[in-house]
Amino acid sequence: MKKESAEALADLGKEAIKEIGKPVYEDGVKPVLAPTGQTLGLVPRAIKAALAPLERWILTKEYNIEETKKLLEQKLADVPPEQIVPPEPYVAVPAIQYISYCMDSEVLRDMYAELLAKSMQEATKDGVHPGFLEIIKQLCPDEARLLKYIYNRGGMIPSLAIDFDGKIPLFAGKAIYEDVIDNWSNIYEVSGCEATDCEHICQRLYSLIRLGILKKQRFFEEADSHSQLIEHPYIKRCMSIGSLEIKKEWIVLTEFGRAFCRTCISPQKGGPP
């Protein structure tokens, strides 16, 4: 009996400890753990949201490749079957891989498809350099649109540079060194670019110059299109500051740029062959 009483007392003690511990957990530990649990719940959701585009790429990878095959069928529709040859693996394999990375960028996917189509034609495959793949890889969609526009309009566009006329102009009491403009054109308004900010378009043109595809030249005669650029509201607003002068320039394709465009850009009617 004593033994049974001792065990019963011990059980009662354990239950008492549990009851005493409940408020301690609920009033002390639980409020600390609840926010932590909520925070931990947000992390997986944030990761899932961040990786959603990649999941979409994995799901649509095969679809993009199938769409590329359809593009190739269109591009090679007028080529005699006997002139269609297997592409070099060092061109075709990375091209197909890069196409799958383009996701929803139609303009970049079309450039890869055009390169692939040229690499599958007996008459043009020798002009397809694998380095062209790396050039496309470094382009953003807007740069591809700019390049396509320039190529299909003779390989040159007028541009302006705004510089000091020997004085250091001030605006709101500060020197405006950072506001001096180079490589300015209204091409973003006519080429279908997503960016509509002048500064971003100048940066896109700088990038194409850096890649050796475009260059600046000043020896061409000025055209009526230069006058149209000078009358642009953005340029007028800049010139209203004073103490600035306009230099009329041209942005043109380099020889390398022309070779790249002939291989990677679909010519439009009335554009270069």
Secondary structure, 3 states (H helix, E strand, C coil): CHHHHHHHHHHHHHHHHHHHHHHHHHHHHHHHHHHHHHHHHHHHHHHHHHHHHHHHHHHHHHHHHHHHHHHHHHHCCCCCHHHECCCCHHHHHHHHHHHHHCCCCHHHHHHHHHHHHHHCECCCHHHCCCHHHHHHHCCCHHHHHHHHHHHCCCCEEEEEEEEECCCCCEECCEECHHHCEEEECCHHHCCCCCCCCHHHHHHHHHHHHHCCCEEEECCCCCCHHHHHHHCCHHHHHHHCCCCEEEEEEEEEECHHHHHHHHHHCCCCCCCCC
